[in-house]
Amino acid sequence: MTEAAAPAPERPHSALRGVLVPLALAQFICSFAGSNMNVMINDISRDLNTSVQGVQVAITVFLLVMAALMIPGGKLTDRYGRKRCFLAGLIVYGVGALLSAASPALGVLILGNSILEGVGTALLIPPVYILTTLYFTEVTSRARAFGVIMALGGIGAAAGPLIGGLITSTLGWRAAFVFQALVIALIVLLSRRVRDPLPPDPTSPFDTRGAVLSAVGLVLLVMGILAADNNLWLMLGLLVLGALVLVWFFRWVRAKERAGEEPLLSMSLFRDRTSNLGLVTQNVQWLMLMGTSFVVAAYLQVVRGYDAIQTGVIFTAATLGLLASSLAAERLAKRRAQRTLIVTGFGSTIAGIVILLALVGGSPSPWALAPGLLVIGLGLGLMLTPSVNIVQSSFPEQQQGEISGLSRSVSNLGSSLGTAIAGTILVANLTTHAYAAAMSTLAVIGVLGLTAATRLPRQPGAARPPADVAPTA
């Protein structure tokens, strides 16, 4: 694409594939990082002299840092450019992965994995979605590109336990972080083909106070959930304080808009009903995916006593299910409305959780989990892409920076909430009953996502072609 006053025609397919590969790989490795530690719980706990709860905190903080900084990360692309933010995020992520690999204690692991990798992800993921929107200007090709990215993201999350288990069992858990650093180096090499379609705007304002308020509010809410099994009063205090900070954030946003200034997040993003419902479905999808991944992995290792490779192999069922439905997503999108796919996906995922609960209680075999995980994978793969496409396509090009940051923030908030809520229920009392309670909670939350999906319009206006205006995001 060229820096023209209007969207340039799409490049040849071979050139677009060269752009899509590093972007999709970036989504894969970030999603992989969110779930691969689930099969290392025993190994990390033993090596770093910590507990299951310590590992849960590390995983949750990683996902939370992503969620808290994703919106500011999206806004920074306007000022510094999409390609530059993408590369900066990759470098920060790579440094964090290497630090995690060498960590002598849990604190260093949290610094490398939870903080640096989280910050790196918040910088690199918004450009992935903005660049995809700007490069793929046709509705069909854009849907296909998002399908590839979301498929690799879902596969990264679902296959994280398997790949992480293989690496941990053969080379040790530290090698899994070296693997991440190597993939990051490959993405940097492949991204040489990526060119920023739009010039950066150094004069673009950045709402520092809004960024701090939004990040602090989200952190307090999730930390409140993590405190539930230790101190109920602390939990209540953190939740209330987090809610108050977020109210302060939205009041600040409205005040800046009334003053004619540009806030961190435009309130106009919340005036589209279809997009709002799509954001809810995104949040719940990732909450169920990451919550299930942590709970099942922790249950198998701590209660059943399985090692990393055995746990990872069992998760192959979820990976295969997600891969199968993701590959069929494009054909299904031509035959079925996006609403239908999302509703069906939620129904399948909830059914998979019910199967997990029914079969694990009646069989001592770990393979009793496979049917439920397979159905969950099929359901999630079916609905991840339609939800993203509905949200991204609800806004014109000039708002893609904002909506990409908001969309990724909502999804990653779902991931952190899934690990925090279900994980807190599980680690409070690591027994079969705690496992059932955690999974039942995820199913109930899934019903809320299903309800939101049924309220989506059958033929949403979100499917309209991109606006014929000069992109400025």
Rosetta blueprint (number, residue, H / E / L):
1 M L
2 T L
3 E L
4 A L
5 A L
6 A L
7 P L
8 A L
9 P L
10 E L
11 R L
12 P L
13 H H
14 S H
15 A H
16 L H
17 R H
18 G H
19 V H
20 L H
21 V H
22 P H
23 L H
24 A H
25 L H
26 A H
27 Q H
28 F H
29 I H
30 C H
31 S H
32 F H
33 A H
34 G H
35 S H
36 N H
37 M H
38 N H
39 V H
40 M H
41 I H
42 N H
43 D H
44 I H
45 S H
46 R H
47 D H
48 L L
49 N L
50 T L
51 S L
52 V H
53 Q H
54 G H
55 V H
56 Q H
57 V H
58 A H
59 I H
60 T H
61 V H
62 F H
63 L H
64 L H
65 V H
66 M H
67 A H
68 A H
69 L H
70 M H
71 I H
72 P H
73 G H
74 G H
75 K H
76 L H
77 T H
78 D H
79 R H
80 Y H
81 G L
82 R H
83 K H
84 R H
85 C H
86 F H
87 L H
88 A H
89 G H
90 L H
91 I H
92 V H
93 Y H
94 G H
95 V H
96 G H
97 A H
98 L H
99 L H
100 S H
101 A H
102 A L
103 S L
104 P L
105 A L
106 L H
107 G H
108 V H
109 L H
110 I H
111 L H
112 G H
113 N H
114 S H
115 I H
116 L H
117 E H
118 G H
119 V H
120 G H
121 T H
122 A H
123 L H
124 L H
125 I H
126 P H
127 P H
128 V H
129 Y H
130 I H
131 L H
132 T H
133 T H
134 L H
135 Y H
136 F L
137 T L
138 E L
139 V H
140 T H
141 S H
142 R H
143 A H
144 R H
145 A H
146 F H
147 G H
148 V H
149 I H
150 M H
151 A H
152 L H
153 G H
154 G H
155 I H
156 G H
157 A H
158 A H
159 A H
160 G H
161 P H
162 L H
163 I H
164 G H
165 G H
166 L H
167 I H
168 T H
169 S H
170 T H
171 L H
172 G L
173 W H
174 R H
175 A H
176 A H
177 F H
178 V H
179 F H
180 Q H
181 A H
182 L H
183 V H
184 I H
185 A H
186 L H
187 I H
188 V H
189 L H
190 L H
191 S H
192 R H
193 R H
194 V L
195 R L
196 D L
197 P L
198 L L
199 P L
200 P L
201 D L
202 P L
203 T L
204 S L
205 P L
206 F L
207 D L
208 T H
209 R H
210 G H
211 A H
212 V H
213 L H
214 S H
215 A H
216 V H
217 G H
218 L H
219 V H
220 L H
221 L H
222 V H
223 M H
224 G H
225 I H
226 L H
227 A H
228 A H
229 D H
230 N L
231 N L
232 L H
233 W H
234 L H
235 M H
236 L H
237 G H
238 L H
239 L H
240 V H
241 L H
242 G H
243 A H
244 L H
245 V H
246 L H
247 V H
248 W H
249 F H
250 F H
251 R H
252 W H
253 V H
254 R H
255 A H
256 K H
257 E H
258 R H
259 A L
260 G L
261 E L
262 E L
263 P L
264 L L
265 L L
266 S L
267 M H
268 S H
269 L H
270 F H
271 R L
272 D L
273 R H
274 T H
275 S H
276 N H
277 L H
278 G H
279 L H
280 V H
281 T H
282 Q H
283 N H
284 V H
285 Q H
286 W H
287 L H
288 M H
289 L H
290 M H
291 G H
292 T H
293 S H
294 F H
295 V H
296 V H
297 A H
298 A H
299 Y H
300 L H
301 Q H
302 V H
303 V H
304 R L
305 G L
306 Y L
307 D L
308 A H
309 I H
310 Q H
311 T H
312 G H
313 V H
314 I H
315 F L
316 T H
317 A H
318 A H
319 T H
320 L H
321 G H
322 L H
323 L H
324 A H
325 S H
326 S H
327 L H
328 A L
329 A H
330 E H
331 R H
332 L H
333 A H
334 K H
335 R H
336 R L
337 A L
338 Q H
339 R H
340 T H
341 L H
342 I H
343 V H
344 T H
345 G H
346 F H
347 G H
348 S H
349 T H
350 I H
351 A H
352 G H
353 I H
354 V H
355 I H
356 L H
357 L H
358 A H
359 L H
360 V H
361 G H
362 G H
363 S L
364 P L
365 S L
366 P H
367 W H
368 A H
369 L H
370 A H
371 P H
372 G H
373 L H
374 L H
375 V H
376 I H
377 G H
378 L H
379 G H
380 L H
381 G H
382 L H
383 M H
384 L H
385 T H
386 P H
387 S H
388 V H
389 N H
390 I H
391 V H
392 Q H
393 S L
394 S L
395 F L
396 P L
397 E H
398 Q H
399 Q H
400 Q H
401 G H
402 E H
403 I H
404 S H
405 G H
406 L H
407 S H
408 R H
409 S H
410 V H
411 S H
412 N H
413 L H
414 G H
415 S H
416 S H
417 L H
418 G H
419 T H
420 A H
421 I H
422 A H
423 G H
424 T H
425 I H
426 L H
427 V H
428 A H
429 N L
430 L L
431 T L
432 T H
433 H H
434 A H
435 Y H
436 A H
437 A H
438 A H
439 M H
440 S H
441 T H
442 L H
443 A H
444 V H
445 I H
446 G H
447 V H
448 L H
449 G H
450 L H
451 T H
452 A H
453 A H
454 T H
455 R L
456 L L
457 P L
458 R L
459 Q L
460 P L
461 G H
462 A H
463 A H
464 R L
465 P L
466 P L
467 A L
468 D L
469 V L
470 A L
471 P L
472 T L
473 A L
